[in-house]
Amino acid sequence: MVRSMHTDQFNHHPGQLMMQCGRPDFGLPSLGSWLGYGLGTESQNLPGYVVLTSGRGSSGGATLWSSGFLPSTYAGVVLRDTGEPVLNLRNPKGIPPELQRAALDTLKRMNQRRYDHMQDPEIASRIANYELAFRMQQAAPELIDLSQESQQTLDAYGVERSEPPAGVGRGKQGETHKSFSRNCHLARRLVERGVRFVNVVYSSWDHHSNIDKELQYNAGVVDQPIATLISDLKARGLLDETLVVFAGEFGRTPLGENRSEAKFNTGRDHHPFAFSLFMAGGGIKGGQVYGATDEIGWSVADRPVHINDFHATLLRLFGMNHLKLTHRFQGRDFRLTDVGGHIISDWIA
């Protein structure tokens, strides 16, 4: 548990960009893209970087899993948790696989000819994406087929949970409890199949008012599936090599939000100066609380951790030097941690 996080941004989209991309700017690769760029992928039939969303969806949208100036093969691919994981994966009626394969081979030769002439890396990415989509037609439906999972596992994740009778939450969007539970379950299945980076997004925790009821609802959505994900990974021998991170883009004020139109407001405002996150597995030294705030939770009082420090340490856990994982773009070498970042050795087992 880290209690001394802080960030430079106080609004949602810039804060989410900061947490995912290291800077609050558009057009940058996200953390998952950098990891795929540095490590590659172990899965041949699924994307190396998968995004699963529940609730209302984050305000940052696709900018949070973009590949930026890296080749588009490193971008996050959003999988739906119901129905077809990716739309239009199935062939239209009357189109046999052999005909589709022949069409893709022809398209590949045309794209390859263009690539040989232009040497544009995006053409190579296009070829790779077409081929991946073809392989996903078999792998993705199998991924979301939970019929082979035990009832005990399904119950542990809560994939068949019902919404509470008086459920009130800013994240509520349809069957939110089921959706988030299923996404945590799919995250484990994706890790088993060699997917490098899985981003499970749940929104929203933006409790400017009505915090008592809404925070209780959100906690009820996420608590059981996240605990099960960690214990399930551990039971399968995957936790040591899988890092689980639970975090938001900033904190909330320790004082009630002051609004002139409200006589009494139980909400909390955005607070970039101090917030918490937790990690499990993946080389983290467990069983510790790192850092602290002052007595009311307003400012960091002990061992502050900036977002860039967090990213530098994550890359170190995956065997990479954040100063050397770079990509030249527009005349300079970019990296996830920009011009900052310090490795926090106390976190590393």
C-alpha positions in Angstrom: 0.0 0.0 0.0 1.4 3.4 -1.1 -0.1 6.4 0.8 2.2 9.1 -0.5 1.3 9.4 -4.2 1.0 12.8 -5.8 0.5 14.2 -9.3 0.7 17.4 -11.2 -2.9 17.3 -12.6 -6.2 18.1 -10.9 -8.7 17.3 -13.5 -9.8 13.9 -14.8 -8.6 13.7 -18.4 -5.1 15.3 -17.8 -4.8 13.2 -14.6 -5.7 10.0 -16.4 -3.2 10.9 -19.2 -0.6 11.5 -16.5 -1.2 8.1 -14.9 -1.3 6.2 -18.1 1.2 8.1 -20.3 3.5 9.8 -17.9 2.6 13.3 -19.1 -0.8 15.1 -19.5 -0.5 15.5 -23.3 -2.2 13.9 -26.3 -0.5 11.6 -28.7 1.8 9.8 -26.2 2.2 6.0 -25.8 0.5 4.6 -22.7 2.2 2.4 -20.2 0.9 -0.8 -21.8 2.2 0.3 -25.2 5.7 1.0 -23.7 5.7 -2.4 -22.1 4.7 -4.1 -25.3 7.4 -2.1 -27.2 10.1 -3.1 -24.7 9.1 -6.7 -24.1 7.0 -7.9 -27.0 4.2 -10.3 -26.5 3.9 -14.0 -25.7 0.5 -14.4 -27.4 0.3 -15.0 -31.1 -3.5 -15.1 -31.3 -4.5 -12.2 -29.0 -3.3 -8.6 -28.7 -0.4 -7.9 -26.4 -2.3 -5.1 -24.8 -6.0 -5.5 -23.9 -8.5 -3.0 -22.4 -11.7 -4.1 -20.5 -14.1 -1.4 -19.4 -17.0 -1.3 -16.9 -19.3 1.4 -15.6 -19.6 4.7 -17.4 -16.2 4.6 -18.9 -13.3 6.9 -18.3 -13.4 10.5 -19.5 -10.1 10.0 -21.3 -11.4 7.2 -23.5 -9.1 5.8 -26.2 -6.4 8.4 -25.5 -5.5 6.4 -22.4 -4.6 3.2 -24.3 -3.1 4.8 -27.4 0.2 3.8 -28.9 1.0 7.4 -29.6 4.1 7.7 -31.9 4.9 4.0 -31.4 3.6 1.6 -34.2 -0.1 1.0 -33.9 0.5 -2.7 -33.2 1.3 -1.6 -29.6 -2.0 0.2 -29.0 -4.5 -1.3 -26.5 -7.4 -3.3 -28.0 -10.7 -2.9 -26.3 -12.6 -6.2 -25.8 -16.3 -6.3 -25.1 -17.2 -8.5 -22.2 -20.5 -9.7 -23.7 -21.3 -11.0 -27.2 -18.5 -10.9 -29.7 -15.3 -9.6 -28.0 -14.5 -7.6 -31.1 -17.2 -6.6 -33.6 -17.1 -8.1 -37.1 -14.8 -10.9 -36.1 -17.2 -13.5 -37.6 -17.3 -14.0 -41.4 -20.5 -13.0 -43.1 -22.7 -16.0 -44.1 -21.5 -17.7 -47.2 -17.8 -16.7 -46.8 -15.7 -19.8 -46.0 -12.4 -19.4 -44.1 -10.5 -20.5 -47.2 -11.8 -17.6 -49.2 -11.1 -15.1 -46.4 -7.5 -16.5 -46.2 -7.0 -16.1 -49.9 -8.3 -12.5 -49.7 -6.0 -11.7 -46.8 -3.0 -13.2 -48.6 -3.8 -11.0 -51.7 -4.2 -7.9 -49.5 -0.9 -8.7 -47.7 1.0 -8.9 -51.0 -0.4 -5.5 -52.0 0.5 -4.0 -48.7 3.9 -5.5 -48.7 4.6 -4.1 -52.2 3.6 -0.7 -50.9 5.7 -1.1 -47.8 8.8 -2.1 -49.9 8.3 1.1 -51.8 7.5 3.5 -49.0 9.1 1.9 -45.9 6.3 3.3 -43.8 6.1 1.4 -40.5 2.4 1.9 -40.3 2.0 -0.3 -43.4 3.8 -3.0 -41.6 1.5 -2.5 -38.6 -1.5 -2.8 -40.9 -0.2 -6.1 -42.2 0.3 -7.4 -38.7 -3.1 -6.2 -37.5 -4.9 -7.9 -40.4 -3.1 -11.2 -39.5 -3.8 -10.8 -35.8 -7.5 -10.2 -36.5 -7.6 -13.4 -38.5 -6.1 -15.4 -35.7 -8.4 -13.7 -33.2 -11.4 -15.2 -34.9 -10.6 -18.4 -33.2 -8.9 -17.2 -30.0 -11.3 -14.5 -28.9 -14.5 -16.5 -28.8 -12.7 -19.2 -26.8 -11.4 -16.5 -24.4 -14.9 -15.3 -23.3 -16.4 -18.8 -23.2 -16.6 -19.5 -19.4 -18.4 -22.8 -19.7 -15.3 -24.7 -18.8 -14.7 -22.7 -15.6 -15.9 -24.3 -12.3 -19.0 -22.8 -10.6 -16.8 -22.2 -7.6 -14.5 -19.9 -9.6 -17.5 -18.1 -11.2 -19.0 -17.6 -7.8 -15.7 -16.4 -6.3 -15.4 -13.6 -9.0 -19.1 -12.9 -8.7 -19.8 -13.0 -12.4 -23.5 -13.8 -11.8 -24.0 -11.2 -9.0 -27.2 -9.1 -9.1 -27.3 -5.4 -8.7 -28.3 -4.3 -5.1 -31.9 -3.4 -4.8 -31.2 0.3 -4.1 -27.9 0.5 -5.9 -26.8 4.1 -6.4 -23.4 4.8 -7.9 -21.8 7.1 -10.5 -20.3 4.0 -12.0 -23.6 2.3 -12.4 -24.2 1.3 -16.1 -26.5 -1.6 -16.6 -25.3 -4.8 -14.7 -22.2 -3.1 -13.4 -21.5 -5.8 -10.7 -21.5 -8.6 -13.3 -19.6 -6.6 -15.8 -16.7 -5.7 -13.5 -16.6 -9.3 -12.1 -16.4 -10.7 -15.6 -13.7 -8.3 -16.6 -11.5 -9.3 -13.6 -12.1 -13.0 -14.5 -11.2 -12.3 -18.2 -8.1 -10.5 -17.0 -6.8 -13.7 -15.4 -7.7 -15.7 -18.6 -5.8 -13.2 -20.7 -2.8 -13.4 -18.5 -2.9 -17.2 -18.8 -2.9 -16.8 -22.6 0.2 -14.7 -22.7 -1.3 -11.2 -23.0 1.4 -8.8 -21.7 -0.7 -6.0 -20.3 -4.4 -5.9 -19.2 -6.1 -2.6 -18.3 -9.4 -3.1 -16.4 -11.1 0.3 -16.3 -14.0 1.1 -13.9 -15.5 4.6 -13.7 -16.6 6.7 -12.0 -15.4 7.5 -8.5 -16.1 11.2 -9.0 -18.0 11.7 -5.7 -18.7 15.4 -5.6 -21.8 14.7 -3.7 -23.8 11.8 -2.1 -20.5 10.1 -1.2 -21.9 7.8 1.5 -24.2 5.8 -0.7 -22.2 6.0 -3.9 -18.8 5.0 -2.4 -20.5 2.1 -0.8 -21.8 1.0 -4.2 -18.5 1.3 -6.0 -16.7 -0.5 -3.2 -19.2 -3.3 -3.5 -18.6 -3.5 -7.2 -14.8 -3.9 -7.1 -13.9 -5.5 -3.7 -14.9 -9.1 -4.3 -13.5 -9.5 -7.9 -10.2 -7.8 -7.2 -9.6 -9.9 -4.1 -10.5 -13.0 -6.1 -8.2 -12.0 -9.0 -5.2 -11.7 -6.7 -5.9 -15.0 -4.9 -6.7 -16.8 -8.2 -3.4 -15.7 -9.8 -1.6 -16.8 -6.7 -3.3 -20.2 -6.7 -2.3 -20.8 -10.3 1.3 -19.8 -9.8 0.9 -16.6 -11.8 1.1 -13.9 -9.2 4.9 -13.9 -8.9 5.2 -12.9 -12.5 2.0 -10.7 -12.7 1.9 -7.3 -11.2 -1.6 -6.2 -10.1 -2.1 -2.4 -9.6 -5.2 -0.7 -8.3 -5.1 3.1 -8.7 -7.0 6.2 -9.8 -5.6 9.4 -11.3 -5.6 11.4 -8.1 -7.2 11.6 -4.7 -10.1 13.4 -3.1 -10.0 16.2 -0.6 -10.2 15.2 3.1 -12.7 18.0 3.6 -16.3 18.3 2.3 -16.6 20.1 -1.0 -17.8 23.7 -0.6 -20.5 24.7 -3.1 -22.4 27.9 -2.8 -25.7 26.4 -4.0 -25.6 23.6 -1.4 -26.4 24.1 2.3 -24.7 20.8 3.2 -22.6 18.7 0.8 -21.2 15.3 1.6 -18.9 15.1 -1.5 -15.2 15.5 -2.0 -13.3 17.5 -4.6 -10.3 16.5 -6.8 -7.1 16.4 -4.8 -3.7 15.9 -6.6 -1.5 16.5 -3.5 -1.9 13.1 -1.9 -3.5 9.8 -2.7 -3.1 6.1 -2.3 -2.8 3.0 -4.5 -1.9 -0.7 -3.9 0.1 -3.3 -5.7 0.4 -7.1 -5.4 2.7 -9.7 -7.0 5.1 -9.1 -9.8 8.3 -8.7 -7.7 6.7 -6.3 -5.2 7.8 -6.6 -1.6 4.4 -7.3 0.0 3.2 -6.7 3.5 4.2 -3.0 3.8 2.8 0.4 3.8 4.9 3.0 2.1 4.7 6.8 2.8 2.2 8.8 4.8 0.2 12.0 4.7 -0.2 14.7 7.3 -2.8 14.1 10.1 -5.8 15.2 7.9 -4.6 13.6 4.6 -4.0 16.9 2.8 -0.3 16.7 1.9 2.4 14.0 1.7 4.4 14.0 4.9 6.7 11.0 4.4 8.5 9.6 1.3 6.6 11.3 -1.6 6.0 9.3 -4.8 5.4 11.2 -8.1 3.7 9.4 -11.0 7.0 9.3 -12.9 8.7 7.6 -9.9 5.9 5.0 -9.9 6.4 4.4 -13.7 10.2 4.1 -13.3 9.8 1.5 -10.6 7.2 -0.5 -12.6 9.5 -0.6 -15.6 12.3 -1.8 -13.3 10.1 -4.6 -12.0 9.7 -5.8 -15.6 13.5 -5.7 -16.2 13.8 -2.4 -18.0 15.7 0.8 -17.4 13.3 3.7 -17.7 16.2 6.0 -18.9 17.0 3.7 -21.8 13.5 2.6 -22.9 13.2 5.4 -25.5 11.8 6.1 -28.9 13.0 8.9 -31.2 10.2 11.2 -32.4 10.3 14.7 -33.7 14.0 15.1 -33.1 14.3 13.8 -29.5 14.2 10.7 -27.5 11.0 10.2 -25.6 10.4 8.0 -22.6 7.5 7.1 -20.4 9.0 9.0 -17.4 9.8 12.1 -19.6 12.6 14.0 -17.7 11.8 12.6 -14.2 11.4 9.4 -12.4 13.3 7.7 -9.6 13.3 4.0 -8.8 11.9 3.2 -5.4 14.0 0.3 -4.2 12.0 -0.2 -1.1 9.2 -1.6 -3.2 11.3 -4.3 -4.9 11.5 -7.7 -3.3 
